[in-house]
Amino acid sequence: MTLKYLLKKKFKELPKEIEEKINNCNDLNKLDLIIDNIFDISNLDEINKILN
């Protein structure tokens, strides 16, 4: 998945918890929001907030 690739590239590591949330996310708007803001997101907590 492109999103996971981009996050790994940006943060070097992607915790299993976030990876599972991405895999289980059925809300494409949330995933698109992360991709659209990939350059502005500064930490993984922001990703977690979007996915919750």
C-alpha positions in Angstrom: 0.0 0.0 0.0 1.3 3.4 -1.0 0.4 5.0 2.3 2.4 2.6 4.4 5.4 2.9 2.0 5.3 6.7 2.4 5.0 6.6 6.2 7.9 4.1 6.4 10.0 6.4 4.1 9.2 9.4 6.2 9.5 8.0 9.7 11.9 5.0 9.1 9.7 2.7 11.1 6.0 2.1 11.2 4.7 0.6 14.5 2.6 -2.6 14.1 -0.3 -0.9 15.8 -0.5 1.9 13.1 0.1 -0.6 10.3 -2.8 -2.7 11.5 -5.0 0.4 11.8 -4.2 1.3 8.2 -4.9 -2.3 7.1 -8.2 -2.4 8.9 -9.4 1.1 7.9 -12.4 1.2 5.7 -12.7 4.9 5.7 -10.9 6.0 2.5 -11.3 9.7 3.5 -9.1 9.1 6.5 -6.5 7.4 4.4 -6.7 10.2 1.8 -6.3 12.8 4.5 -3.1 11.3 5.7 -1.7 11.1 2.1 -2.8 14.7 1.4 -1.0 15.9 4.5 2.0 13.6 4.5 4.5 16.5 4.3 2.8 18.4 7.1 2.4 15.5 9.5 5.3 15.7 11.9 4.9 12.6 14.1 3.1 9.2 14.3 0.7 10.5 17.0 -0.9 12.7 14.3 -1.5 9.6 12.2 -3.0 7.8 15.2 -5.4 10.6 15.8 -6.6 10.5 12.3 -7.1 6.8 12.3 -9.0 6.7 15.6 
